[in-house]
Amino acid sequence: MGIEQKALALRELHASGILVLPNAWDAASAAIIAGAGAKAVATTSGGVAWSVGKSDGGGMTRDEMIEQVRRITAVVDVPVTADVEGGYGHEPEAVAKTVEAVIEAGAAGINLEDSKAPGGPLFTAAEHADRIRAGRAAAAEAGLAEFFINVRTDVFLFQIGEADGRLDDVLRRAAAYAEAGADGLFVPGLIDLDLLARLTKSTDLPVGVMAWPGAPTVAEFEQAGVRRVSVGTGISQAAYTVAQRAAVELLTKGTYSELEGALDFGTMNGLFSN
């Protein structure tokens, strides 16, 4: 499947039902997730950053992120959407450069945050709209008008403003982002089903959420009108937790029970053709 077909497929996956995205952070995790039946693969900036020895939230460079995206797209046949954090620069030109690089690396879409730094502040809606327009124009210039720009707003994640005004803030941003060319709206930090139902009824953009243990189920999110569910760094954290537990057990007890149930060597090695 070529990049144009993957971008179209990614768009179609948002057209109806709900798209479930277990997030990957390297080629092996992406191959496992695709092999499990995922219709698309989304990266997690946190997991990618940790895998290259950097911190999330701006610790990783654009080139480091792109290299991992390139490795992921090389081993899966499904569309890949890349978490590009804030675009690796505040100016619209930085977002354009990131979009160009992501497309060249084989990804069909991105997540683009409207926060200037972890915890805030956020770009104004107008400022971020300019960044979205730059990304949209860069995709068209690259010959991939179908490229999917999923815009993440951090109003709820970072608890920006008074609690009773956050939904209205998100709706104002959604309108500005949609006008600028956004294809989807990602609202991490919001899992309240009533608020999500109000949001999904008030915007034409497909709404995505980030889930974690204790959050509503995928079916419950879908009933509230949500069209996309991902888990951020959750799977990568769980994988590294297994590494920690196995190491502690081996070093303190000299036993190996934490390794039980692991994918066998042949299965893992068989994921790759080279």
C-alpha positions, 0 to 999 in steps of 0.5 A: 500500500502506497503512502497515498492509499495509507493516508486515504485509509487513515481518513476512512478509519475516522469516518465511522465507528471508532479507531483503536490505537495501541501506541507503539514506540519502536519497530518491534512494538509497531510490528506486534501491534499491527500483528495483533490486528490494529488497523493503524499504528500511532506512535507515542512521543514519550515511548519514542523519546525513552527508547532513544534515551531522551525525556518526553516533552521536547527532549527529543529532536525532530531527527531522532523522532523521524528515524524511529518513524522511518523504522516503524513504517518500514515494518508495518503495512498499515497507516502510521500516524506520528506523534510530533509533540509541538512540531519541534519549534514554535513557528509555523515554518517548524511545523511545515518542516516536520510535516515534510520530514514525516511524510518523507519517512512514510507516515500518513498523519500526525498528532500536533499539540497546541501547548508550548511546553509541558504543563502550558502555556498553550498557543492561542487558537489563532497562533495554533491555527497558523501552525496547522495551516503551515502543516496543511500547506506542507502536506499539499506541497509534498503531494499528499493532500490526504495527510491526516492532521490530528490536533491535540488540545491540552486544555483538559490535560493541563487544566487550563483555565477555570474548570467550568470554562474548559469545554467552551475553550475546547469548542472555540479551539476546535472551530478555529482548528477545523477552519485551518485544516485540522482533520481530527481533535484529540483531547487528552485528559478528558474522559467524562462521558457526559462532557465528551457527548456534548463535545462530539455533538458540537464539533464536526471533527472526529474526537479522540481521547487518551485512556488509562486503567479505570477509564471508560471502555472503548464501547462506552467512549464510542457510545459518547460519540468518540471516534478514536481511542489511544493509550499514550505511553501506557503500553511502553510503560507496561513493557518497561515495568516488566523489564524492571520486575524481571531484573529485580527478581533475577538480581534479588531472588535469582529466579525467572518467573517474571519471564513466563508467558513472554513471546517466544524467540521465533515469534519475535524474530519472525516479525522481520524479514531481513 
